[in-house]
Amino acid sequence: MFRLASAQIWPLLTPLHEPIRMSFGFMQARPSLLLQLVDEDGVEGWGEAWVNFPHWALAERTLVLHNLLKSHLHDLTDPSTITDIRHRFSIEVIQSGSFGAFYHALSAIELALWDLKAKKERLPLRNLLLEPDGNPAMSVPVYASGIGPNEAVSKVEQAVQDGFVAAKIKVGFVPEEDHRRFRQVQRVDGITVAMVDANQAWTVEEASKELAFYEEAQAGWVEEPIFAWDFSGYTRLGEQFSRMAAGENWYLEHSALSQSIRLKALQPDLCKIGGIQAAKSFLSDNQAADWVAFHVLSGPIAQTAALQVASAWYPKVKWVEVDRNENAIRSAFRPAWTLSEGRARLTDQAGLGIEVDTARLGNFVAPELRMYHDVIHSD
C-alpha cells in the first residue's frame, strides 16, 4: 500500500511523415495518452491508454482520465483498487455507452500503479506477476507489426535487419494485391512466420474465402477477419478454419460470448481491456485459443508493459506485437529491452524499467489539451 501525492496526464500528438493505413481508414497524426503517478516518497509510476481511433479518442480519454483522477486519486493505493473503481462506475458507464473509453483510462491508471508498486519493491514488474513457484522468461518472442501495404516488403526486410524473424502485414484492401504482397513477404530471407491483419474488413462470406487462401498459404494467423463483435460469425468460421486471431477489441463484458470461439491466437491489449488484472481474468475464462499474443499499437510504455507481463506469463503468452510505425515520442524514452533473433530481452531495472525524459516529452503535449496537463494533487 502507498499514498499518491500527485498525478500528471500527458496527452500527446505527433506528426507523421507517412499516414498509417488500415482497411477502415488512415491515421494522419500519432496520438498517445500517458499517465505519471508520484507517491509521497517521490517514486514514479507510468501508464498508457489506447487512443488511436477515432480522431477524437485522445480528447475523450483525456477527459475521462482527468475526471477519475480528480475525484479518486486518494483511493488509488494499490493496483487492486482499480477493481473497486471499475465496479463503482459500472452502471453509469453502461448507461453512457462509454465503457471503451472508461476501460482505456483505467488501463493507464492500473499500469502506472503496477510500475510504481514494483519500483517500491525494487523489482522488475514481471517478478511481481509470477504464479507461485514461477520464473520469468529470460526473453519473449516478438513480431514486427503495423506494416501497411505501401512498401511492405522493404519494411519487412528492414525489420529482419533489426532482429525480427516474424512479421505481420495489413490486408483487407484488394484481395489479389493482398495475396501477392503476402507471398512476397513470406519469401523475405530471414522471415520464419508471416501473419496478416484484416482490421475487421470482411463479411463472414468474404472472410471464408480469404481464410481459405491464407490457411493454404500457411499464414501464422489471420487477425480480425470480421467485425470484432460478430461472435456468431467467429464461431461459424472457427468451425471451419484454424488460423484466426482476435481479441484486441474484446472487453470483460465479452468474456462469456467469446469463450467457445476457436482461435489460433487470443490478443488482449493491456491498454484497452482495463489493465493487467482485467487481462488475467479474461484469459482465465477463455481456453479455446492455441496461445495468447498481446496486441500492442501504442507507445513505449504500452510496449514495455506487454513484454513485462508476457515474461511473467510465458509460455501462456507466446507472442508480443511490436509496432514498427513512426512514433516521435519514442525519442523521449530510454528503451527497457533489446532485440535479437526475434526475441526481446528485458533489463533488470525495477518496475517497467523504462526511463522518461519529461522535458523532451513536453514538446509533444497537444496544445488544445494542455489544460489537462497540469499536475493533479491528492487531497
C-alpha positions as CSV (number, residue, x, y, z in Angstrom):
1,M,0.0,0.0,0.0
2,F,1.2,3.5,-0.7
3,R,-0.2,7.0,-0.8
4,L,-0.2,9.0,-4.0
5,A,0.9,12.7,-3.9
6,S,0.1,13.7,-7.5
7,A,-0.8,12.7,-11.0
8,Q,0.0,14.2,-14.3
9,I,-1.7,13.4,-17.6
10,W,0.4,13.6,-20.8
11,P,-2.0,14.0,-23.8
12,L,0.4,13.8,-26.8
13,L,0.1,14.3,-30.5
14,T,3.0,13.9,-33.0
15,P,3.1,14.4,-36.8
16,L,3.5,11.5,-39.2
17,H,5.6,11.8,-42.4
18,E,3.6,8.9,-43.8
19,P,-0.1,8.3,-42.8
20,I,-0.7,4.9,-41.2
21,R,-3.2,3.0,-43.4
22,M,-5.7,0.4,-42.2
23,S,-8.5,-1.2,-44.1
24,F,-11.0,1.2,-42.5
25,G,-9.0,4.4,-42.8
26,F,-5.9,6.4,-42.1
27,M,-4.1,7.8,-39.1
28,Q,-2.9,11.2,-40.1
29,A,-1.1,12.0,-36.8
30,R,0.1,9.9,-33.9
31,P,-1.8,10.3,-30.6
32,S,-0.6,9.0,-27.2
33,L,-2.0,9.3,-23.7
34,L,0.4,8.7,-20.8
35,L,-0.1,9.0,-17.1
36,Q,2.6,9.8,-14.5
37,L,1.8,9.0,-10.8
38,V,4.0,10.0,-8.0
39,D,3.8,8.8,-4.4
40,E,4.7,10.6,-1.2
41,D,8.2,9.2,-1.4
42,G,8.7,10.7,-4.9
43,V,8.6,7.3,-6.6
44,E,7.0,7.5,-10.1
45,G,4.8,5.1,-12.0
46,W,3.9,5.3,-15.7
47,G,0.9,4.0,-17.6
48,E,-0.7,4.4,-21.0
49,A,-4.2,4.3,-22.5
50,W,-5.1,3.2,-26.1
51,V,-6.2,6.3,-28.1
52,N,-5.5,5.6,-31.8
53,F,-9.1,5.8,-33.1
54,P,-11.3,7.8,-33.8
55,H,-9.6,11.1,-34.1
56,W,-11.3,12.5,-31.0
57,A,-10.2,9.5,-28.8
58,L,-7.3,11.4,-27.3
59,A,-9.5,14.2,-26.1
60,E,-12.2,11.8,-24.9
61,R,-9.9,9.5,-22.9
62,T,-8.0,12.5,-21.5
63,L,-11.3,13.9,-20.1
64,V,-12.3,10.6,-18.6
65,L,-8.9,10.1,-17.1
66,H,-8.8,13.6,-15.7
67,N,-12.2,13.2,-14.0
68,L,-11.3,9.9,-12.5
69,L,-8.0,11.2,-11.1
70,K,-9.6,14.5,-9.8
71,S,-12.2,12.6,-7.8
72,H,-10.4,9.3,-6.8
73,L,-6.7,9.9,-6.7
74,H,-6.7,9.4,-2.9
75,D,-8.3,6.0,-3.4
76,L,-5.5,4.6,-5.5
77,T,-3.3,2.8,-3.0
78,D,-2.5,-0.4,-4.9
79,P,-3.3,-1.9,-8.4
80,S,-6.1,-3.9,-6.8
81,T,-8.0,-0.7,-6.1
82,I,-8.8,-0.5,-9.9
83,T,-11.3,-3.3,-9.4
84,D,-13.2,-1.1,-6.9
85,I,-13.2,1.9,-9.3
86,R,-14.5,-0.3,-12.1
87,H,-17.3,-1.7,-10.0
88,R,-18.2,1.7,-8.6
89,F,-18.8,3.2,-12.1
90,S,-20.1,0.1,-13.9
91,I,-23.8,1.1,-14.1
92,E,-23.0,4.7,-15.1
93,V,-20.6,3.6,-17.8
94,I,-23.0,1.1,-19.3
95,Q,-25.8,3.8,-19.2
96,S,-23.5,6.1,-21.1
97,G,-22.2,3.5,-23.6
98,S,-18.7,4.7,-23.0
99,F,-17.2,1.6,-21.4
100,G,-14.4,1.5,-24.0
101,A,-13.1,5.0,-23.1
102,F,-13.6,4.1,-19.4
103,Y,-11.6,0.9,-19.7
104,H,-8.8,2.6,-21.6
105,A,-8.5,5.2,-18.9
106,L,-8.5,2.6,-16.2
107,S,-5.7,0.7,-18.1
108,A,-3.4,3.8,-17.8
109,I,-4.1,4.1,-14.1
110,E,-3.6,0.4,-13.4
111,L,-0.3,0.1,-15.4
112,A,1.1,3.1,-13.6
113,L,0.2,1.7,-10.2
114,W,1.9,-1.6,-11.1
115,D,5.0,0.3,-12.2
116,L,5.1,2.3,-9.0
117,K,4.4,-0.8,-6.9
118,A,7.3,-2.7,-8.5
119,K,9.6,0.2,-8.1
120,K,8.7,0.5,-4.4
121,E,9.7,-3.2,-4.0
122,R,12.8,-2.7,-6.2
123,L,11.8,-5.5,-8.5
124,P,11.2,-5.7,-12.2
125,L,7.4,-5.8,-12.8
126,R,7.5,-9.3,-14.2
127,N,8.7,-10.6,-10.8
128,L,5.5,-9.3,-9.1
129,L,3.2,-11.0,-11.6
130,L,4.6,-14.6,-11.4
131,E,2.5,-17.5,-10.5
132,P,3.6,-19.4,-7.3
133,D,7.0,-21.1,-8.0
134,G,7.1,-19.4,-11.4
135,N,10.1,-17.9,-13.1
136,P,10.1,-15.1,-15.6
137,A,11.2,-16.0,-19.2
138,M,14.6,-14.7,-20.0
139,S,13.3,-13.5,-23.3
140,V,10.0,-13.1,-25.1
141,P,9.2,-13.9,-28.8
142,V,8.1,-10.7,-30.7
143,Y,7.0,-9.9,-34.2
144,A,7.1,-6.8,-36.3
145,S,3.8,-5.2,-36.9
146,G,2.0,-2.1,-38.2
147,I,3.2,-2.8,-41.7
148,G,0.8,-1.3,-44.3
149,P,0.5,-2.0,-48.0
150,N,3.0,0.7,-49.1
151,E,6.5,-0.8,-49.4
152,A,5.5,-3.7,-47.2
153,V,8.3,-5.9,-48.5
154,S,11.1,-3.4,-47.9
155,K,9.7,-2.7,-44.4
156,V,9.8,-6.4,-43.6
157,E,13.3,-6.6,-44.9
158,Q,14.3,-3.7,-42.6
159,A,12.6,-5.5,-39.7
160,V,14.7,-8.6,-40.4
161,Q,17.9,-6.4,-40.3
162,D,16.8,-5.1,-37.0
163,G,16.4,-8.6,-35.5
164,F,12.9,-9.8,-36.2
165,V,12.1,-13.2,-37.7
166,A,8.3,-12.8,-37.8
167,A,6.2,-10.1,-39.2
168,K,2.5,-9.1,-39.7
169,I,1.2,-7.0,-42.6
170,K,-2.1,-5.2,-43.2
171,V,-4.6,-6.7,-45.6
172,G,-8.3,-6.0,-46.4
173,F,-7.7,-3.9,-49.5
174,V,-7.7,-5.5,-53.0
175,P,-7.6,-9.3,-52.4
176,E,-5.4,-10.2,-55.3
177,E,-2.9,-7.5,-54.3
178,D,-3.1,-8.6,-50.7
179,H,-2.3,-12.2,-51.7
180,R,0.6,-11.2,-53.9
181,R,2.1,-8.9,-51.2
182,F,1.8,-11.7,-48.6
183,R,3.6,-14.2,-50.8
184,Q,6.4,-11.7,-51.3
185,V,6.7,-11.1,-47.6
186,Q,6.8,-14.9,-47.0
187,R,9.8,-15.1,-49.3
188,V,11.8,-12.4,-47.5
189,D,15.1,-14.0,-46.3
190,G,15.0,-14.4,-42.5
191,I,11.2,-14.4,-42.1
192,T,10.1,-17.7,-40.5
193,V,6.5,-16.7,-39.7
194,A,4.2,-14.2,-41.6
195,M,0.8,-13.1,-40.3
196,V,-1.9,-10.8,-41.7
197,D,-4.3,-8.3,-40.1
198,A,-7.6,-7.5,-41.8
199,N,-8.8,-5.0,-39.2
200,Q,-12.4,-6.2,-39.5
201,A,-12.5,-5.6,-43.2
202,W,-14.6,-8.6,-44.4
203,T,-18.1,-10.0,-44.2
204,V,-18.3,-13.6,-43.0
205,E,-18.7,-14.8,-46.6
206,E,-15.6,-12.8,-47.7
207,A,-13.7,-14.0,-44.7
208,S,-14.4,-17.6,-45.6
209,K,-12.8,-17.1,-49.0
210,E,-9.8,-15.2,-47.6
211,L,-9.2,-17.6,-44.7
212,A,-9.2,-20.5,-47.2
213,F,-6.3,-18.7,-49.1
214,Y,-4.3,-17.8,-46.0
215,E,-4.7,-21.2,-44.4
216,E,-3.4,-22.9,-47.6
217,A,-0.6,-20.3,-47.8
218,Q,0.4,-21.2,-44.2
219,A,-0.1,-17.8,-42.7
220,G,0.7,-17.7,-39.0
221,W,-2.7,-16.3,-38.4
222,V,-5.4,-14.0,-39.9
223,E,-6.3,-11.3,-37.4
224,E,-9.8,-9.8,-37.0
225,P,-11.2,-11.1,-40.3
226,I,-14.7,-9.8,-39.5
227,F,-16.5,-7.3,-37.3
228,A,-15.0,-7.7,-33.8
229,W,-18.3,-8.2,-32.0
230,D,-19.8,-10.7,-34.5
231,F,-19.4,-13.6,-32.1
232,S,-21.7,-15.9,-34.0
233,G,-19.7,-15.2,-37.2
234,Y,-16.4,-16.0,-35.4
235,T,-18.0,-19.2,-34.1
236,R,-19.0,-20.3,-37.6
237,L,-15.6,-19.5,-39.1
238,G,-13.8,-21.2,-36.2
239,E,-15.6,-24.5,-37.0
240,Q,-14.0,-24.5,-40.5
241,F,-10.7,-22.6,-40.1
242,S,-7.9,-22.9,-37.6
243,R,-5.8,-19.7,-38.1
244,M,-7.9,-16.9,-36.8
245,A,-6.7,-14.3,-34.3
246,A,-8.9,-11.8,-32.4
247,G,-9.4,-10.2,-29.0
248,E,-7.9,-6.7,-29.1
249,N,-11.4,-5.2,-29.1
250,W,-13.0,-7.6,-26.6
251,Y,-13.7,-6.5,-23.1
252,L,-14.7,-8.2,-19.8
253,E,-18.3,-8.0,-20.9
254,H,-17.5,-10.1,-23.9
255,S,-15.9,-13.0,-21.9
256,A,-18.8,-15.3,-22.0
257,L,-19.6,-14.6,-25.6
258,S,-16.0,-15.4,-26.7
259,Q,-15.2,-18.4,-24.6
260,S,-16.1,-21.1,-27.2
261,I,-14.6,-19.4,-30.3
262,R,-11.7,-21.4,-31.6
263,L,-8.7,-19.1,-32.3
264,K,-5.1,-19.6,-33.1
265,A,-4.2,-16.5,-31.0
266,L,-6.2,-14.6,-28.4
267,Q,-5.0,-10.9,-28.4
268,P,-5.9,-8.8,-25.5
269,D,-4.5,-5.3,-25.3
270,L,-3.4,-4.2,-21.8
271,C,-4.1,-0.6,-22.6
272,K,-7.7,-1.3,-23.7
273,I,-9.1,-4.0,-21.5
274,G,-8.6,-2.3,-18.2
275,G,-5.0,-3.4,-17.3
276,I,-3.1,-6.4,-16.2
277,Q,-5.6,-7.9,-13.8
278,A,-8.5,-7.5,-16.3
279,A,-6.5,-9.3,-18.9
280,K,-5.7,-12.1,-16.5
281,S,-9.4,-12.5,-15.7
282,F,-10.3,-12.6,-19.3
283,L,-7.6,-15.1,-20.2
284,S,-8.6,-17.4,-17.4
285,D,-12.2,-17.5,-18.8
286,N,-11.0,-18.2,-22.4
287,Q,-9.3,-21.5,-23.0
288,A,-10.3,-22.0,-26.7
289,A,-7.2,-20.4,-28.2
290,D,-3.9,-22.2,-29.0
291,W,-2.0,-19.3,-27.4
292,V,-2.0,-15.7,-26.3
293,A,-0.4,-12.9,-28.3
294,F,-0.6,-9.5,-26.7
295,H,-1.8,-6.7,-29.0
296,V,0.2,-3.5,-28.9
297,L,-0.2,-0.5,-31.1
298,S,0.6,2.3,-28.7
299,G,3.8,3.9,-27.3
300,P,6.9,2.7,-25.3
301,I,5.0,2.4,-22.0
302,A,2.5,0.0,-23.5
303,Q,5.2,-1.9,-25.4
304,T,7.3,-2.5,-22.3
305,A,4.3,-3.4,-20.1
306,A,3.2,-6.1,-22.6
307,L,6.8,-7.5,-22.6
308,Q,7.0,-7.5,-18.8
309,V,3.6,-9.3,-18.4
310,A,4.5,-11.8,-21.2
311,S,7.8,-12.6,-19.4
312,A,5.8,-13.4,-16.3
313,W,3.1,-15.4,-18.0
314,Y,5.3,-17.2,-20.6
315,P,4.7,-19.7,-22.2
316,K,0.9,-19.0,-21.9
317,V,1.7,-15.7,-23.7
318,K,3.6,-16.8,-26.8
319,W,4.0,-13.6,-28.8
320,V,4.1,-9.8,-28.2
321,E,3.4,-7.4,-31.1
322,V,6.0,-4.7,-31.7
323,D,4.7,-1.6,-33.6
324,R,7.0,-0.5,-36.4
325,N,5.1,2.6,-37.3
326,E,6.7,6.0,-36.9
327,N,6.3,7.5,-33.4
328,A,8.3,10.5,-32.5
329,I,7.6,10.2,-28.7
330,R,10.0,7.2,-28.6
331,S,12.8,9.8,-28.6
332,A,11.8,10.7,-25.0
333,F,12.3,7.2,-23.7
334,R,15.3,5.1,-23.0
335,P,14.4,1.6,-24.1
336,A,14.0,-1.1,-21.4
337,W,14.6,-4.1,-23.8
338,T,16.8,-5.2,-26.6
339,L,16.0,-7.4,-29.6
340,S,17.9,-10.3,-31.0
341,E,16.9,-13.3,-33.2
342,G,13.2,-12.5,-32.9
343,R,13.2,-12.3,-29.1
344,A,13.0,-9.3,-26.7
345,R,15.3,-9.4,-23.6
346,L,14.3,-7.0,-20.8
347,T,16.6,-5.2,-18.5
348,D,16.7,-5.9,-14.7
349,Q,15.6,-2.4,-13.7
350,A,12.8,-2.1,-11.2
351,G,9.2,-1.5,-12.4
352,L,8.8,-1.3,-16.2
353,G,12.5,-0.5,-16.4
354,I,11.8,2.4,-18.7
355,E,13.3,5.9,-18.3
356,V,11.4,9.0,-19.4
357,D,12.8,12.4,-20.5
358,T,9.9,14.5,-19.4
359,A,11.5,17.7,-20.8
360,R,11.6,16.2,-24.3
361,L,8.1,14.6,-23.8
362,G,6.7,18.0,-23.0
363,N,7.3,19.1,-26.6
364,F,4.6,16.7,-27.8
365,V,1.7,17.8,-25.5
366,A,-1.3,18.6,-27.7
367,P,-1.9,22.4,-27.4
368,E,-5.7,22.0,-27.2
369,L,-5.4,19.6,-24.3
370,R,-2.7,21.4,-22.3
371,M,-5.3,22.5,-19.7
372,Y,-5.4,18.8,-18.6
373,H,-1.7,18.5,-18.3
374,D,-1.5,20.4,-15.0
375,V,-0.4,18.4,-12.0
376,I,-3.3,16.9,-10.0
377,H,-2.6,16.8,-6.3
378,S,-4.0,14.4,-3.9
379,D,-6.3,15.8,-1.2
